[in-house]
Amino acid sequence: MANTTEIAPDLFRISIYAPEGDLQFNHFLIRDEEPLLFHTGLRGMFPEIREAVSRLIRIEDLRHISFSHFESDECGSLNEWLAIAPKADVICSQVGAIVCINDFIGREAQAMADGQVFSTGKYRFRYCQTPHLPHGWDAGVLFEENSKTLLCSDLFHQTGDVEPLTESDVVGRSHQAMRNYQAGILADYVPFTHLTSRNLRKLAQLRPKTLAIMHGSSFTGDCARALGDLETAIRDVFGPQDALE
């Protein structure tokens, strides 16, 4: 069953724990004049997430659906959501709209340029293009400018059935998870490219107060410092080794 927690004003974290992967899948609903869902979730999780959302808003009032990149846990049940919320638009990157989403949903998505903003009523969102961070050339994240919340997808990925919101060291947890993945088939979980540091520093300059994290606890505290520390952790795990530089 999904667990729902309000981690910032009108921002609800809807979490499902999958014990087979020792992993939480988190979806975020912004309750406003034009409600927004960030992460649709896997198709198999759709009934639980739909039920959780229906306790917060009328499903037919959902107006915006967004996610970082084209991946099953990000947008696998997108068409199921559009079927029950026909007034909703789909917000993604320009690359994502062209190469994946328009064909997937059979209509045009709202293709966002880097820095483009939109409002849901009380809240104002800035689209931040982050190619190949965390994954995919179509990747991007949303920053809510009033509460200074960064909807940051797979960044700060943690394993375990952890608390909804923490002030503890999410970077240390994420560093360990990435190291564990490096030893298996997920060895290339986050690509380290010439864009990685630039994208993380761009997000740090937003000075977020809360990080809404897809896998693991969300974080409140010095988020700019956390993003800087995450850059160091990603470089340590996935960056070039001295012998290859």
LUMZA-236101 format. One record per residue (C-alpha): residue number from 1; residue in three letters; chain; x, y, z. Coordinates in steps of 0.02 Angstrom, whole numbers, plus 32768, in hexadecimal, padded with zeros to 4 digits. Example, Ala and Ser with C-alpha at 12.3 -4.5 7.8 and 13.67 -1.06 7.14 Angstrom:
2
DRENVEX  miro  marpa  fipa     u     v     w
DRENVEX     1    ALA     A  8267  7F1F  8186
DRENVEX     2    SER     A  82AC  7FCB  8165
//
This chain:
245
DRENVEX  miro  marpa  fipa     u     v     w
DRENVEX     1    MET     A  8000  8000  8000
DRENVEX     2    ALA     A  803C  80AF  7FD7
DRENVEX     3    ASN     A  8071  8121  8066
DRENVEX     4    THR     A  804E  81DA  8054
DRENVEX     5    THR     A  80AE  8265  80AE
DRENVEX     6    GLU     A  80A5  8322  8098
DRENVEX     7    ILE     A  815E  8350  808C
DRENVEX     8    ALA     A  8144  8409  8062
DRENVEX     9    PRO     A  80A8  8477  8058
DRENVEX    10    ASP     A  802D  8422  7FE0
DRENVEX    11    LEU     A  80B5  83A9  7FA5
DRENVEX    12    PHE     A  808B  82F4  7FC9
DRENVEX    13    ARG     A  8104  8263  7FBB
DRENVEX    14    ILE     A  80AA  81C2  7F89
DRENVEX    15    SER     A  811E  8130  7FAA
DRENVEX    16    ILE     A  8118  8077  7F80
DRENVEX    17    TYR     A  819F  8004  7FC4
DRENVEX    18    ALA     A  81D3  7F71  7F56
DRENVEX    19    PRO     A  8229  7EF3  7FCA
DRENVEX    20    GLU     A  826A  7E8A  7F38
DRENVEX    21    GLY     A  82DB  7F1B  7F09
DRENVEX    22    ASP     A  82E7  7F66  7FB8
DRENVEX    23    LEU     A  82B2  8008  7F68
DRENVEX    24    GLN     A  822F  808F  7F7E
DRENVEX    25    PHE     A  81D6  80D9  7EE8
DRENVEX    26    ASN     A  819D  818A  7F0F
DRENVEX    27    HIS     A  811F  81F4  7EB1
DRENVEX    28    PHE     A  80F8  82AA  7ED8
DRENVEX    29    LEU     A  8052  8303  7ECF
DRENVEX    30    ILE     A  8047  83C1  7ED9
DRENVEX    31    ARG     A  7F99  83F2  7F13
DRENVEX    32    ASP     A  7F6C  849A  7EC7
DRENVEX    33    GLU     A  7EED  84EC  7E53
DRENVEX    34    GLU     A  7F3A  8482  7DC8
DRENVEX    35    PRO     A  7F7E  83E6  7E1F
DRENVEX    36    LEU     A  8020  839A  7DE0
DRENVEX    37    LEU     A  805E  82E7  7DED
DRENVEX    38    PHE     A  811A  82CB  7DDF
DRENVEX    39    HIS     A  8140  8213  7DB5
DRENVEX    40    THR     A  80AE  81A8  7D7B
DRENVEX    41    GLY     A  80FF  8109  7DBB
DRENVEX    42    LEU     A  8106  805B  7D73
DRENVEX    43    ARG     A  8069  8016  7D1F
DRENVEX    44    GLY     A  805C  7F8E  7DA5
DRENVEX    45    MET     A  8058  8013  7E2D
DRENVEX    46    PHE     A  7FD2  807C  7DD7
DRENVEX    47    PRO     A  7F3C  8041  7E40
DRENVEX    48    GLU     A  7F93  8069  7EE5
DRENVEX    49    ILE     A  7FD2  8112  7EAD
DRENVEX    50    ARG     A  7F2A  8140  7E60
DRENVEX    51    GLU     A  7ED5  8115  7F06
DRENVEX    52    ALA     A  7F51  8181  7F67
DRENVEX    53    VAL     A  7F3C  8214  7EF1
DRENVEX    54    SER     A  7E7E  8205  7EF9
DRENVEX    55    ARG     A  7E87  8223  7FB5
DRENVEX    56    LEU     A  7EDC  82CA  7F95
DRENVEX    57    ILE     A  7E83  830F  7EFA
DRENVEX    58    ARG     A  7DFB  82DF  7E81
DRENVEX    59    ILE     A  7E56  827A  7DFB
DRENVEX    60    GLU     A  7DFC  82D5  7D6E
DRENVEX    61    ASP     A  7E44  837A  7DAF
DRENVEX    62    LEU     A  7EF8  8344  7D90
DRENVEX    63    ARG     A  7F3E  83C3  7D14
DRENVEX    64    HIS     A  7FF7  839F  7D02
DRENVEX    65    ILE     A  805F  8300  7CFC
DRENVEX    66    SER     A  811C  830A  7CF8
DRENVEX    67    PHE     A  81B9  82A1  7D12
DRENVEX    68    SER     A  8272  82A8  7CF1
DRENVEX    69    HIS     A  8293  822D  7C64
DRENVEX    70    PHE     A  8244  81A0  7C00
DRENVEX    71    GLU     A  824E  810B  7C75
DRENVEX    72    SER     A  81CA  8095  7CBA
DRENVEX    73    ASP     A  81CA  80D2  7D6E
DRENVEX    74    GLU     A  81C9  8186  7D32
DRENVEX    75    CYS     A  813A  817B  7CB5
DRENVEX    76    GLY     A  8109  80C5  7C98
DRENVEX    77    SER     A  8052  80E1  7CC4
DRENVEX    78    LEU     A  8046  8188  7C6A
DRENVEX    79    ASN     A  7FBE  814E  7BF2
DRENVEX    80    GLU     A  7F58  8105  7C81
DRENVEX    81    TRP     A  7F5D  81AF  7CD7
DRENVEX    82    LEU     A  7F2C  820C  7C39
DRENVEX    83    ALA     A  7E97  8198  7C25
DRENVEX    84    ILE     A  7E50  81C9  7CCF
DRENVEX    85    ALA     A  7E8C  827E  7CD0
DRENVEX    86    PRO     A  7E66  82B8  7C1E
DRENVEX    87    LYS     A  7E86  8371  7C44
DRENVEX    88    ALA     A  7F3A  834F  7C78
DRENVEX    89    ASP     A  7FCC  8384  7C0D
DRENVEX    90    VAL     A  8075  832E  7C0B
DRENVEX    91    ILE     A  810D  8397  7C36
DRENVEX    92    CYS     A  81B9  8359  7C00
DRENVEX    93    SER     A  8256  8392  7BA6
DRENVEX    94    GLN     A  8258  83C5  7AF0
DRENVEX    95    VAL     A  82C4  832E  7AC8
DRENVEX    96    GLY     A  8250  82BB  7B2A
DRENVEX    97    ALA     A  81B7  82FA  7ACD
DRENVEX    98    ILE     A  8206  82E2  7A22
DRENVEX    99    VAL     A  825A  8239  7A39
DRENVEX   100    CYS     A  81E4  81DF  7AB2
DRENVEX   101    ILE     A  814D  822F  7B00
DRENVEX   102    ASN     A  80E8  8273  7A6E
DRENVEX   103    ASP     A  80E8  81C8  7A1C
DRENVEX   104    PHE     A  80CA  816E  7AC2
DRENVEX   105    ILE     A  802E  81D2  7AEF
DRENVEX   106    GLY     A  7FEF  81F3  7A3F
DRENVEX   107    ARG     A  7FE9  82B0  7A53
DRENVEX   108    GLU     A  805E  8341  7A72
DRENVEX   109    ALA     A  80AB  8358  7B1D
DRENVEX   110    GLN     A  80D9  8401  7B67
DRENVEX   111    ALA     A  818F  8406  7B31
DRENVEX   112    MET     A  81EF  8474  7BAB
DRENVEX   113    ALA     A  828C  84D7  7B87
DRENVEX   114    ASP     A  8312  84EA  7C0C
DRENVEX   115    GLY     A  82DC  8570  7C88
DRENVEX   116    GLN     A  8228  8578  7C4A
DRENVEX   117    VAL     A  81A8  8593  7CD4
DRENVEX   118    PHE     A  80F1  856A  7CEE
DRENVEX   119    SER     A  8075  8582  7D7C
DRENVEX   120    THR     A  7FFA  850C  7DCE
DRENVEX   121    GLY     A  7FA8  8599  7E30
DRENVEX   122    LYS     A  8005  85C2  7ED1
DRENVEX   123    TYR     A  80A0  8567  7E97
DRENVEX   124    ARG     A  811A  858F  7E0C
DRENVEX   125    PHE     A  8188  850B  7DBB
DRENVEX   126    ARG     A  822A  8522  7D5B
DRENVEX   127    TYR     A  825F  849A  7CE2
DRENVEX   128    CYS     A  8318  8470  7CF0
DRENVEX   129    GLN     A  8362  840E  7C60
DRENVEX   130    THR     A  83E5  8391  7C9E
DRENVEX   131    PRO     A  8417  8320  7C0D
DRENVEX   132    HIS     A  845F  8279  7C47
DRENVEX   133    LEU     A  843E  82A6  7CFD
DRENVEX   134    PRO     A  8402  8237  7D49
DRENVEX   135    HIS     A  83E6  81D3  7CA9
DRENVEX   136    GLY     A  83C0  81F2  7BF3
DRENVEX   137    TRP     A  83D7  8282  7B79
DRENVEX   138    ASP     A  8322  82B5  7B9B
DRENVEX   139    ALA     A  833A  82CD  7C57
DRENVEX   140    GLY     A  8301  8365  7CB8
DRENVEX   141    VAL     A  82BB  8394  7D63
DRENVEX   142    LEU     A  823E  8411  7DAA
DRENVEX   143    PHE     A  8261  8498  7E2B
DRENVEX   144    GLU     A  81D0  84E5  7E8B
DRENVEX   145    GLU     A  8206  8598  7EA8
DRENVEX   146    ASN     A  8196  85C7  7F3C
DRENVEX   147    SER     A  81BD  8536  7FB1
DRENVEX   148    LYS     A  8267  851D  7F5D
DRENVEX   149    THR     A  8249  8464  7F45
DRENVEX   150    LEU     A  82AD  8405  7EC2
DRENVEX   151    LEU     A  8253  836F  7E77
DRENVEX   152    CYS     A  82F6  8317  7E51
DRENVEX   153    SER     A  82C7  8269  7E11
DRENVEX   154    ASP     A  834F  81E4  7E2B
DRENVEX   155    LEU     A  83D0  825B  7E73
DRENVEX   156    PHE     A  83FD  8228  7F26
DRENVEX   157    HIS     A  83BF  8176  7F05
DRENVEX   158    GLN     A  83B8  8111  7FA8
DRENVEX   159    THR     A  8385  805E  7FCD
DRENVEX   160    GLY     A  831B  801D  805C
DRENVEX   161    ASP     A  8270  8045  80A4
DRENVEX   162    VAL     A  82A8  80EA  80EE
DRENVEX   163    GLU     A  8250  817E  813F
DRENVEX   164    PRO     A  81ED  81F6  80CF
DRENVEX   165    LEU     A  8253  8292  80F9
DRENVEX   166    THR     A  82FC  82A5  814A
DRENVEX   167    GLU     A  8381  8324  8178
DRENVEX   168    SER     A  8403  8299  817E
DRENVEX   169    ASP     A  848D  8272  8101
DRENVEX   170    VAL     A  8432  823E  8062
DRENVEX   171    VAL     A  84D3  8253  8000
DRENVEX   172    GLY     A  8529  81CE  8068
DRENVEX   173    ARG     A  8498  8157  804D
DRENVEX   174    SER     A  8497  817B  7F93
DRENVEX   175    HIS     A  8553  8165  7F87
DRENVEX   176    GLN     A  8544  80B8  7FD4
DRENVEX   177    ALA     A  84B3  8087  7F61
DRENVEX   178    MET     A  8515  80BD  7EC7
DRENVEX   179    ARG     A  85AD  805A  7F02
DRENVEX   180    ASN     A  8540  7FC0  7F1A
DRENVEX   181    TYR     A  84F7  7FD3  7E6C
DRENVEX   182    GLN     A  85A4  7FE8  7E21
DRENVEX   183    ALA     A  85C8  7F32  7E4B
DRENVEX   184    GLY     A  8534  7EEF  7DE6
DRENVEX   185    ILE     A  84CE  7F07  7D49
DRENVEX   186    LEU     A  84A8  7FBC  7D7A
DRENVEX   187    ALA     A  8560  7FEB  7D74
DRENVEX   188    ASP     A  853B  8080  7D02
DRENVEX   189    TYR     A  84A5  80BE  7D66
DRENVEX   190    VAL     A  84D6  8176  7D54
DRENVEX   191    PRO     A  8540  81A5  7CBD
DRENVEX   192    PHE     A  85CF  8219  7CE8
DRENVEX   193    THR     A  85E5  8292  7C58
DRENVEX   194    HIS     A  8629  8341  7C3A
DRENVEX   195    LEU     A  8578  837E  7C64
DRENVEX   196    THR     A  8568  832B  7D0F
DRENVEX   197    SER     A  85BF  83AD  7D79
DRENVEX   198    ARG     A  8575  843E  7D18
DRENVEX   199    ASN     A  84C3  83FD  7D2E
DRENVEX   200    LEU     A  84D8  83DC  7DE9
DRENVEX   201    ARG     A  8522  8488  7E05
DRENVEX   202    LYS     A  8493  84D7  7DA4
DRENVEX   203    LEU     A  8417  8481  7E19
DRENVEX   204    ALA     A  847C  84B4  7EB3
DRENVEX   205    GLN     A  8470  856B  7E7C
DRENVEX   206    LEU     A  83B3  8560  7E93
DRENVEX   207    ARG     A  83D2  854F  7F4F
DRENVEX   208    PRO     A  8346  84D0  7F6C
DRENVEX   209    LYS     A  8306  84B2  801C
DRENVEX   210    THR     A  82B9  8406  7FFC
DRENVEX   211    LEU     A  82EB  8378  7F89
DRENVEX   212    ALA     A  8259  830B  7F50
DRENVEX   213    ILE     A  82B4  8268  7F2A
DRENVEX   214    MET     A  8271  81D8  7EC1
DRENVEX   215    HIS     A  82C7  8149  7F1F
DRENVEX   216    GLY     A  82E0  8160  7FDA
DRENVEX   217    SER     A  82C4  81EA  8057
DRENVEX   218    SER     A  82A4  829B  801F
DRENVEX   219    PHE     A  8319  8319  806D
DRENVEX   220    THR     A  830A  83C1  80C1
DRENVEX   221    GLY     A  83A1  842A  80F1
DRENVEX   222    ASP     A  8436  8471  8095
DRENVEX   223    CYS     A  8406  842C  7FEA
DRENVEX   224    ALA     A  8486  8492  7F8A
DRENVEX   225    ARG     A  850F  8441  7FF1
DRENVEX   226    ALA     A  84BF  8396  7FD9
DRENVEX   227    LEU     A  84C1  83AE  7F1C
DRENVEX   228    GLY     A  8579  83DE  7F25
DRENVEX   229    ASP     A  859F  8345  7F8E
DRENVEX   230    LEU     A  853D  82DA  7F14
DRENVEX   231    GLU     A  85AC  8318  7E87
DRENVEX   232    THR     A  8642  82D8  7EE8
DRENVEX   233    ALA     A  85ED  8231  7F0B
DRENVEX   234    ILE     A  85BB  8215  7E54
DRENVEX   235    ARG     A  866B  8243  7E1B
DRENVEX   236    ASP     A  86B4  81C9  7E9A
DRENVEX   237    VAL     A  8648  8138  7E60
DRENVEX   238    PHE     A  8630  8158  7DA6
DRENVEX   239    GLY     A  86B6  81D5  7D77
DRENVEX   240    PRO     A  8754  81AC  7D16
DRENVEX   241    GLN     A  87DA  814E  7D74
DRENVEX   242    ASP     A  8888  819A  7D7D
DRENVEX   243    ALA     A  88CC  8116  7D0A
DRENVEX   244    LEU     A  884F  8147  7C83
DRENVEX   245    GLU     A  885F  8203  7C90
//
